């Protein structure tokens, strides 16, 4: 795949060189680009996995007419780096299925646009494979158990935990998961954890105490000791169905339950057309125990953030000896998480000689695109390594959130679960 892409790029660059044709009228001679030959393969490779009829993105880019009609808007998204949504710095590491355009490819798109979007000769049409978004089989389908009325919660930011019973009486492995948020206007995140058989009675007691569907878990945890070390699924804005990397899978022990913590933010309810009901669902692709290596998803985070009011460049760093859970781990995948003030989230491995190896750097943090990145070459952590996480925040007056149409004044911000608090974390998917 890699060498194919390199060949494609070289090929496309050669196409960009004008071939003067003697005797051709000047206006015609200036048209060096062809949609079918030059632009179509770029759109197929970098945009169409999402921008297709029935796809996850709003605009279909299946035909030359569709692309031509949206030409300037597409260029704006490409030129600004908003699209395709892949924000891990390539100066840090390389990742699977990176759909970004090279500078030469961007220039080619712009030239095609400037030339009036010529269609070109069908005989020269070229295609590139469209990468498929991960597909997850729905072997086990679960839901929060009904329509949850979010108006039954009091705060703007609320955490409600729901119990799900996968019903497996023997150990299972989870190869992939898909969270289907029931109401995108209010669901800010969904995190699913395993609660083992010995803790089920405690979980059911918590659930029974709250007359609503699920139970309040306002501290941001789930109220069950150790459960958050056993994540099986997650969703944040910008996340698609997810498959476990390499030959790993997560363990779902016999007779366990899942506890699913949902962060609801009710700000959108000011708009009366927004539905107050949510029925978030979760699907798991499972396999019998023993077929895969056991993987885990664990956070590496910096607590105790101190972001001064008005500071436009607050750099928060934590460097620690390898936490026990990560000793001997091979890291396959990383994802960053922070809230709205963050501008950068970065994770590095610091070697005993002081040199560092970058795992993930999101240098233009965007809350709406928190996807995971699978490393082309997994990172092996060894004794003596340290982990360093760095988060940068813009807490200046110009970067404050709007509440009810009013921009807020800067205030000191620290670690917290609320949308106006901050976080500094990465989730690592690894196996021992
Ligand atoms: C991984 C999926 C994905 C890929 C790949 C992707 N997009 Fe998008 N795109 C989206 C989604 C989802 C939205 C709607 C959400 C939004 O507006 O932020 C969107 C919105 C847009 C928009 C309208 C909003 C804006 O920011 O301008 C444009 C234009 C766009 N995409 C162009 C492109 C182009 C051009 C490519 C390829 C170079 C591309 N996209 C690749 C998922 C994708």
Boltz pocket constraint, residues with backbone or C-beta under 6 A from the ligand:
constraints:
  - pocket:
      binder: B
      contacts: [[A, 42], [A, 43], [A, 46], [A, 47], [A, 48], [A, 49], [A, 50], [A, 51], [A, 56], [A, 57], [A, 58], [A, 59], [A, 73], [A, 74], [A, 75], [A, 76], [A, 77], [A, 78], [A, 82], [A, 83], [A, 84], [A, 85], [A, 99]]
      max_distance: 6.0
